[in-house]
Amino acid sequence: MTETLTPRQQREREFYNKFSQHDKCDKRVILDPITSSEHRPWNPYWHFFRLVKDHFRPGMRLLDFGCGWGSNTILFAKVGYEIEGFDISEGNLEVARRLAQEHEVAERVHFGLQAAEKLSYPDEHFDVIAGIDILHHVQIEPAMAEVRRVLKPGGVAFFREPVENAIFDRLRNTWLVRKLIPNKVSLDRHITEDERKLNRHELRVICRTFPRHRIDRFRVMSRLAALFPKREILLEKLDRQMRWVPGYMLFCGTIVLTLQK
């Protein structure tokens, strides 16, 4: 596979082969978003998992798109899906297989070494595709073409992703903020050389590929949780209350995409 990777894919592979063995790679599996009776509509991760859980029907096959080290895969399997997961990093997949064994879902989970831009799965193979923080690591146009190709007619894809915002990103990249919260390439901070927040052009490509789509927006004031982590839930709830203010959510930093084929 290595011979067919682009330079960007090769860098991502090398980074995650190292990161998957790094102390900062959090291999915990927190099942609360699917097992708890609590609902947190103000949090993008909880909202994402609620969508995936609510869509489940017995016998459905789900593709974990860019499964990483498999912590999210476990949640999808616990919902009841039959899972296929892929990643570009052998190190990630090694951890993912171990986690699947530890959480007793290995019989329903199959992993493969692949790149998002060229998948080996058959056409119209999956009922659901789900991915967290993966699209901003890949080339959008070919990756989204593959999502559409392997998704069954009537199937749905869910993605949680960071997005560009001119005002906040300009502030984020000031000297003072970068001093407080560094954003250079780092294993410690889990930042790769090539990751980029989704921009407007890429969102247009996604929406053009899937004309039937919904975009749920999160994280305006709750961006400040990076500085005030104990206030994160309060800030997320504030964002939810403020979402009715015209134009407020256009300043969001995170989206959850629902893409219907």
BELPEUR-V920109 format. One record per pair of residues at least 4 apart in sequence whose ideal C-beta (glycine too) atoms are under 6 Angstrom apart, sorted by sequence separation. I is the first residue (numbers start at 0). J is the second residue. D is the distance in whole Angstrom. If there is no record, write none. Layout:
BEGIN
i: [I I]
j: [J J]
d: [D D]
END
This chain:
BEGIN
i: [4 14 15 30 31 48 49 104 120 139 150 164 197 218 223 224 230 4 19 75 86 99 100 113 137 163 171 185 197 18 39 40 66 76 86 99 184 206 241 242 75 224 184 63 99 72 146 224 223 72 32 221 61 220 221 33 95 32 220 221 66 92 128 220 33 61 63 67 219 66 59 60 61 62 63 115 116 128 55 68 55 67 125 134 73 82 116 124 125 126 135 52 68 69 81 82 83 84 85 116 122 134 68 87 115 118 76 85 123 126 127 128 129 130 131 66 69 73 120 222 76 118 219 76 216 219 163 218 162 217 218 161 162 163 216 218 72 217 160 216 214 215 33 28 33 213 28 33 180 212 211 19 209 65 136 135 71 135 135 147 135 139 143 62 64 140 60 65 139 143 60 61 62 64 59 65 64 20 19 16 19 15 16 12 19 11 12 15 51 164 164 161 162 160 159 158 157 156 155 8 51 154 50 152 150 0 47 43 11 23 21 18 43 14 11 10 10 7 42 41 41 41 47 46 43 43]
j: [8 18 19 34 35 52 53 108 124 143 154 168 201 222 227 228 234 9 24 80 91 104 105 118 142 168 176 190 202 24 45 46 72 82 92 105 190 212 247 248 82 231 192 72 108 82 156 234 234 84 45 234 75 234 235 48 110 48 237 238 84 110 146 238 52 80 82 86 238 86 80 81 82 83 84 137 138 150 78 91 79 91 149 158 98 107 141 149 150 151 160 78 94 95 107 108 109 110 111 142 148 160 95 114 142 145 104 113 151 154 155 156 157 158 159 95 98 102 149 252 107 149 250 108 248 251 196 251 196 251 252 196 197 198 251 253 108 253 197 254 254 255 74 70 77 257 73 78 225 258 259 68 258 115 194 194 131 195 196 208 197 201 205 125 128 204 125 130 204 208 126 127 128 130 126 133 133 90 90 88 91 88 90 87 94 87 88 91 129 250 252 253 254 254 255 256 257 258 259 114 157 260 157 260 260 112 159 159 136 187 186 186 217 191 191 192 193 193 235 235 236 239 255 255 253 255]
d: [4 6 6 5 4 6 6 5 5 6 4 6 5 6 6 6 5 5 6 5 5 5 5 6 5 6 6 5 6 5 4 6 5 5 5 4 6 5 5 5 6 4 5 5 5 6 5 6 6 5 5 4 5 5 5 6 6 4 5 5 3 5 6 6 5 4 6 6 5 5 6 5 5 5 4 4 5 6 5 5 6 5 6 6 6 6 4 5 6 6 6 5 4 3 5 4 5 5 5 5 6 5 5 5 4 5 4 4 5 5 6 4 5 5 5 6 5 5 5 5 5 6 5 5 4 6 5 6 5 6 4 5 5 5 4 4 6 4 5 6 5 4 5 5 6 4 5 6 5 5 4 5 4 6 5 5 6 6 6 6 6 4 6 4 5 5 5 5 5 4 5 4 5 4 4 3 6 6 4 5 5 4 4 5 5 6 5 5 5 6 6 6 5 6 5 4 6 4 5 5 6 5 5 6 5 6 4 5 6 5 5 6 4 5 6 6 6 5 6 4 5 4 5 6 5 5]
END
